[in-house]
Amino acid sequence: MKACIRVDSSKSIGTGHVMRSLTLAREIRRNGGDVVFICRYLPGNLIAKILENNFSVVTLHDNPNKVDILASEDFLINDWQLDARQTIDALIDSNADILIVDHYYIDYRWERLIRSAVDKIMVIDDLANRLHDCDILLDQNFIADYQLRYDVLVPQDTLKLLGPAYCMLQNEYAALRTKIQTRASLPKRVLVYFGGFDPHELTIKVLKAALDLVGNNLHFDVVVGSDYKNNMALKTMLTRHSNIEIYENLPTLANLMVVADFSIGASGVTTWERCCLGLPSLIITFAQNQIKIAEMIDRSGLGIWVGNSDSICVDDINSAIFQIMNKNNLHEMSRKCMKIVDGLGVKRVYAEMLNAIGTKTIVRQVTDKDKKLLLEWANDPITRLSAFNHA
């Protein structure tokens, strides 16, 4: 498979779109495919992160003659036709089988312009607020009526991959979940993570509230990005409290989720990572599209929705922490979390993509050169999950 991924990241867009696209890109590459990213050069972008993962990036600029000038955040709103033409140029050069689009500013108009340059289009969305012209629609979120809400937004023959069964998580989540137990009743360790940028300064707010409530009775693992603007305040807090540990730019949260008893964070992709590893959570939303997910998490007993960032106060945070620490149902919440997400979603998505582009199976004799490959297949963590012997 040859794939292109049109995705952006910035201080306002956040990092989630790129991170889940990277998960899918790794799965494509793991199965022998090639992936090229197409990204606009926005303030606070993660292009360097994509390059660190050894993927090629075609960088789009507002003014091609001034490649060092950062693009405007609303460029796609004001000139989506130029963005589409620039993307077409990248697609022609890449000879891609499929274009994957993960972008809130792209809709059916942009996608129809792209049709001439690529055979298949897959859209990753979670807003369900605009029309799409695509062959595959992926929305991995758990929301009321999630099976129906795209029926009038995509063509009738579009393949719809909907719900947590298609959550695209890194492979270590599926492997680790076989080694963990559901949480005990008395929590000792908490993971705090509000994304790489935390534009609403929730990390500091939550820590102050929690420490006022529980003192040093809980250990806090706090994860931020290198561009986190309150680093100094956070490090000052660290000097005053021995029960806080800070991590920057982690490649995965999986290892910290395994040892945590509950988490405090935002909605989004990390919601499903937490569920996969049975980690109950206190959720603070800061975007409109996160609220429905948080409501469903709360209603289903997978966690507690504290409220939206523009309206919550310290008392709300304290109340939620007190509730999750004294409700004595962490074990049941943990069990429900693990039941809804198994960590194999990215493999299901990849299989559907292969089927959509019409990949043919070729049968040939096995050779000595295949020994290493067959051994890798047999020892793959996901393969072991289906084996009689998981070791």
Disulfide bonds with the S-S distance in Angstrom:
none
